[in-house]
Amino acid sequence: MTRREFSALGAAPFLQTTPAKKWNILWISIEDASPTYGCYGDTYARTPTLDQFATEGTRYENAHSVYPVCAPSRSSIITGMYPATIGSHHMRSLAVPPPEVKCFTEYLRAAGYYCSNNSKTDYNFNGPANAPLSAWDDSSNTAHWRNRAKDQPFFSVFNIVTTHESQLRDLRSPRTKKLIDALPEKADPSKAPVPPYYPDTPIVRQNIANYYDTIAAMDGEVAAILKQLDDDGLRDNTIVFQWGDHGWGMPRGKRWLYDSGTRVPLIIRAPGILKPGTVSEELISLFDLGPTALSLAEVTIPKHMQAQAFMGSQRSNPREYIFMGRDRMDEAYDMIRSVRDKQFRYIRNYQWQ
């Protein structure tokens, strides 16, 4: 398949030449957020950093998480496997994956990459806070690419928790409250976009406004990370991914297999690879992020991985369908599966009763 034929299938608009270099890779992930940015057409959002970032890279319109809740979603991302195949499909599990299933960062480390995670894991393995010791060079609230050896390529993750559903109500953490209090303006509840499946009440409007305030605060945190990258002179040889782990933490969003629960923001800036200011309609399953990082780093993608790369030398043909699921959510047992193409979503509830 030629590059032109590949693009015609809905892939991101790649440049004709890809410079031969050892890429650094930076992920900026956020919690419980739908694509409610200005660059996605949301006029209620205040996201100047992310809107500018989108002009420097490619914005993906059809990115979806595999599971609509943190731990199963993150277990799929770190392994490149569907949660139901490795036992991590129930929310809050003590999953023990098969021996051949590793965290994809282990392959990057073996290839010489410095891998840092600041700082959430939540992979559904042996408790929500734990990850294999071999997964990261540093996984802590001080983890940073700046701690690597001189000239060592890095894969660094920063997980921003400001948008988590727990911060949408009145019981915000002092840290989030401080960030929101520092905003130049607050969201006006009277102008909040209320979806038609919610009652239009003052409480609903206030919760939506609270959510958009967390999005605005998060935008400032993204700005600070990108500035550090620029200050270190790393912009031109670092591929930056900004994404969310599943949909927003409102009813019918997080935990549910509607688009409001699975559709996520995904913006990638890849100098010399992706044309700036472009939009891709390609279907992206969020657990494809791991093998895509391996592909960009020229590390062989393990054959057991069910996910596939959508960039780099090992990229696969664009997906025609993506598959999603929901199982036990904490104490609430359930079993729902979903398949989606670019136009339709099919949901099957196996416990309709």
JOJO-V191004 format. One record per residue. N is the residue number from 1. RES is the residue in one letter. PHI is phi in radians with two decimals (none if undefined). Layout:
# JOJO-V191004
[[N & RES & PHI] [N & RES & PHI]]
This chain:
# JOJO-V191004
[[1 & M & none] [2 & T & -1.40] [3 & R & -1.04] [4 & R & -1.16] [5 & E & -1.09] [6 & F & -1.09] [7 & S & -1.11] [8 & A & -1.13] [9 & L & -1.41] [10 & G & 1.89] [11 & A & -1.33] [12 & A & -1.09] [13 & P & -1.33] [14 & F & -1.41] [15 & L & -1.29] [16 & Q & -1.28] [17 & T & -2.16] [18 & T & -2.07] [19 & P & -1.02] [20 & A & -1.42] [21 & K & -2.73] [22 & K & -1.55] [23 & W & -1.33] [24 & N & -1.47] [25 & I & -2.31] [26 & L & -2.15] [27 & W & -1.92] [28 & I & -2.06] [29 & S & -1.82] [30 & I & -2.26] [31 & E & -1.72] [32 & D & 0.86] [33 & A & -2.40] [34 & S & -1.51] [35 & P & -1.30] [36 & T & -1.74] [37 & Y & -1.99] [38 & G & -1.03] [39 & C & -1.18] [40 & Y & -1.61] [41 & G & 1.61] [42 & D & -1.51] [43 & T & -1.38] [44 & Y & -1.51] [45 & A & -1.37] [46 & R & -2.14] [47 & T & -2.34] [48 & P & -1.08] [49 & T & -1.14] [50 & L & -1.22] [51 & D & -1.13] [52 & Q & -1.17] [53 & F & -1.01] [54 & A & -1.13] [55 & T & -1.27] [56 & E & -1.71] [57 & G & -2.58] [58 & T & -2.04] [59 & R & -1.75] [60 & Y & -1.71] [61 & E & -1.50] [62 & N & -2.16] [63 & A & -1.73] [64 & H & -2.39] [65 & S & -1.30] [66 & V & -1.32] [67 & Y & -2.22] [68 & P & -1.56] [69 & V & -2.64] [70 & C & -0.98] [71 & A & -1.07] [72 & P & -1.06] [73 & S & -1.05] [74 & R & -1.25] [75 & S & -1.17] [76 & S & -1.22] [77 & I & -1.21] [78 & I & -1.29] [79 & T & -1.90] [80 & G & 1.25] [81 & M & -2.21] [82 & Y & -1.18] [83 & P & -0.97] [84 & A & -1.16] [85 & T & -1.60] [86 & I & -2.14] [87 & G & 1.43] [88 & S & -1.89] [89 & H & -1.43] [90 & H & -1.46] [91 & M & -1.16] [92 & R & 1.13] [93 & S & -2.05] [94 & L & -2.04] [95 & A & -1.13] [96 & V & -2.16] [97 & P & -1.10] [98 & P & -0.96] [99 & P & -1.06] [100 & E & -1.39] [101 & V & -1.56] [102 & K & -2.02] [103 & C & -1.21] [104 & F & -1.11] [105 & T & -1.15] [106 & E & -1.11] [107 & Y & -1.26] [108 & L & -1.15] [109 & R & -1.08] [110 & A & -1.11] [111 & A & -1.56] [112 & G & 1.77] [113 & Y & -1.38] [114 & Y & -1.53] [115 & C & -2.00] [116 & S & -2.18] [117 & N & -2.38] [118 & N & -2.15] [119 & S & -2.49] [120 & K & -1.23] [121 & T & -1.96] [122 & D & 0.96] [123 & Y & -1.59] [124 & N & 1.25] [125 & F & -1.86] [126 & N & 0.91] [127 & G & 1.79] [128 & P & -1.22] [129 & A & -1.77] [130 & N & -1.89] [131 & A & -2.50] [132 & P & -0.97] [133 & L & -1.06] [134 & S & -1.46] [135 & A & -1.30] [136 & W & -2.39] [137 & D & -1.22] [138 & D & -2.64] [139 & S & -2.22] [140 & S & -2.85] [141 & N & -1.38] [142 & T & -2.02] [143 & A & -1.12] [144 & H & -2.87] [145 & W & -1.09] [146 & R & -1.18] [147 & N & -1.58] [148 & R & -1.39] [149 & A & -1.23] [150 & K & -1.02] [151 & D & 1.17] [152 & Q & -1.33] [153 & P & -1.15] [154 & F & -2.31] [155 & F & -2.17] [156 & S & -2.17] [157 & V & -2.11] [158 & F & -2.12] [159 & N & -1.80] [160 & I & -1.62] [161 & V & -1.72] [162 & T & -1.03] [163 & T & -1.58] [164 & H & -1.00] [165 & E & -0.97] [166 & S & -1.13] [167 & Q & -1.66] [168 & L & -1.53] [169 & R & -1.67] [170 & D & -1.40] [171 & L & -1.61] [172 & R & -1.31] [173 & S & -1.22] [174 & P & -0.98] [175 & R & -1.12] [176 & T & -1.13] [177 & K & -1.04] [178 & K & -1.11] [179 & L & -1.10] [180 & I & -1.28] [181 & D & -1.09] [182 & A & -1.47] [183 & L & -1.14] [184 & P & -1.15] [185 & E & -2.65] [186 & K & -1.85] [187 & A & -1.17] [188 & D & -1.56] [189 & P & -1.00] [190 & S & -1.16] [191 & K & -1.83] [192 & A & -1.09] [193 & P & -1.36] [194 & V & -1.61] [195 & P & -1.04] [196 & P & -1.15] [197 & Y & -1.61] [198 & Y & -1.91] [199 & P & -1.22] [200 & D & -1.49] [201 & T & -2.15] [202 & P & -1.03] [203 & I & -1.16] [204 & V & -1.08] [205 & R & -1.07] [206 & Q & -1.17] [207 & N & -1.10] [208 & I & -1.14] [209 & A & -1.08] [210 & N & -1.04] [211 & Y & -1.03] [212 & Y & -1.17] [213 & D & -1.18] [214 & T & -1.17] [215 & I & -1.11] [216 & A & -1.12] [217 & A & -1.14] [218 & M & -1.06] [219 & D & -0.98] [220 & G & -1.17] [221 & E & -1.19] [222 & V & -1.07] [223 & A & -1.02] [224 & A & -1.15] [225 & I & -1.19] [226 & L & -1.12] [227 & K & -1.14] [228 & Q & -1.07] [229 & L & -1.10] [230 & D & -1.14] [231 & D & -1.06] [232 & D & -1.53] [233 & G & 1.20] [234 & L & -1.91] [235 & R & -1.02] [236 & D & -1.34] [237 & N & -2.14] [238 & T & -2.23] [239 & I & -1.61] [240 & V & -1.94] [241 & F & -1.91] [242 & Q & -2.11] [243 & W & -2.66] [244 & G & -2.02] [245 & D & -1.44] [246 & H & -3.10] [247 & G & -1.23] [248 & W & -1.13] [249 & G & -1.50] [250 & M & -1.95] [251 & P & -0.92] [252 & R & 1.29] [253 & G & -1.78] [254 & K & -0.80] [255 & R & 1.51] [256 & W & -2.09] [257 & L & -1.59] [258 & Y & -1.66] [259 & D & -1.00] [260 & S & -1.16] [261 & G & -1.77] [262 & T & -2.01] [263 & R & -1.30] [264 & V & -2.29] [265 & P & -1.29] [266 & L & -2.62] [267 & I & -2.24] [268 & I & -2.24] [269 & R & -1.91] [270 & A & -2.31] [271 & P & -1.00] [272 & G & 1.44] [273 & I & -2.01] [274 & L & -1.88] [275 & K & -1.19] [276 & P & -1.08] [277 & G & 1.28] [278 & T & -1.80] [279 & V & -2.21] [280 & S & -1.95] [281 & E & -1.67] [282 & E & -1.04] [283 & L & -1.27] [284 & I & -2.10] [285 & S & -1.64] [286 & L & -1.06] [287 & F & -1.30] [288 & D & -1.29] [289 & L & -1.07] [290 & G & -1.08] [291 & P & -1.10] [292 & T & -1.16] [293 & A & -1.09] [294 & L & -1.09] [295 & S & -1.09] [296 & L & -1.18] [297 & A & -1.52] [298 & E & 1.04] [299 & V & -1.88] [300 & T & -1.06] [301 & I & -1.31] [302 & P & -1.04] [303 & K & -1.17] [304 & H & -1.33] [305 & M & -1.14] [306 & Q & -1.50] [307 & A & -1.32] [308 & Q & -2.44] [309 & A & -1.42] [310 & F & -2.03] [311 & M & -2.55] [312 & G & 1.52] [313 & S & -1.20] [314 & Q & -1.87] [315 & R & -1.14] [316 & S & -1.69] [317 & N & -1.07] [318 & P & -1.00] [319 & R & -1.24] [320 & E & -1.58] [321 & Y & -2.41] [322 & I & -2.20] [323 & F & -2.14] [324 & M & -2.45] [325 & G & -2.62] [326 & R & -2.49] [327 & D & -2.24] [328 & R & -1.00] [329 & M & -1.90] [330 & D & 0.98] [331 & E & -1.59] [332 & A & -1.69] [333 & Y & -1.34] [334 & D & -2.80] [335 & M & -2.70] [336 & I & -2.31] [337 & R & -2.26] [338 & S & -2.56] [339 & V & -2.32] [340 & R & -2.45] [341 & D & -1.96] [342 & K & -1.26] [343 & Q & -1.95] [344 & F & -2.19] [345 & R & -2.14] [346 & Y & -1.94] [347 & I & -2.11] [348 & R & -2.07] [349 & N & -1.71] [350 & Y & -1.47] [351 & Q & -2.25] [352 & W & -1.08] [353 & Q & -1.27]]
